[in-house]
Amino acid sequence: MDGSHCNERLVKAQEIASNPDGYQVCEGCESIVGDGTIICPNCHGYRFDGNPVRVVDQAILLGSREKRSVTAEDLV
């Protein structure tokens, strides 16, 4: 993964961690989605964990590693 993608993920993780109440973690695929999401756009799951501590922990994890999931945008 090149440096720009790493930096983008880190910036997004910092944004999420600074406002965890605006996000939730999908219990199906562990993606972070907006707090108003009803169905996960990645795995179509419908169970979410909105606990701010969980959101921050997941943001830190996802922001510090290479992207592993395939999203709808990747398939276009």
N, C-alpha and C positions, 0 to 999 in steps of 0.2 A: 504494500500500500504506500502511495506516495505521501509526502509531507503535507500537502494541501488537504487531502482527505482526512488525515490524522488531525490536523488543526481544526477542520470543520466539525468533526465529531467531538473534539474537546470543547470547542466554543458552545456547541449545542448542549453538551452535558452540563456546562457551567450555567447556561441559561435555565435549564430545567432544575438544577440543584438550587438555584437562587429563588425559584418560584415553584416549589413542589406541589403546592395546593392546586395548581393549574393542570396537573398531569396525573396519570394513573398507569400502573403496570399491568399489562395483559397477563393473566394467569396461564394462558395457553402457550404463548411463544416468548413471553417476557419482554416484549417490545414496550416502549413508553409511548403513550398516546395522550391526547388531550382529555381533560376531565369530563367533557361532554360526550365522549365516544361511547356508543352503545355496542357496536360490533367492530372488532379489531380489523383494520384494513389489510393486515398481513396474514392472519391465520383464521379470520372469521370467528374467533372466540368471542364470548360475551360475558366472561367473568374477569373482573378487574380488582386490583388492590390499590386503593387510593391513599394508603397510609403514607404520610410525607417522608417518614424515615425510609420506607421501602423504595419510594420514588428516588430519593437522593442516592441511596446505596446502588440502585440499578443504573442511575445516570452515571455515577462514578465508574461502575464496571463497564458499561457500554462505551463510555468516552475514552477509556484507557486501553481498549483492545481494537483489533481490526474488525471491520464489519463482517459478519458471518451469515446474516439472513438475506433472503431475497424478498424484495418488496414489489408492489405493483408497478412502481416507476421503473424498476429494473427490466420489466418485461415489455415495455413500450418500445 
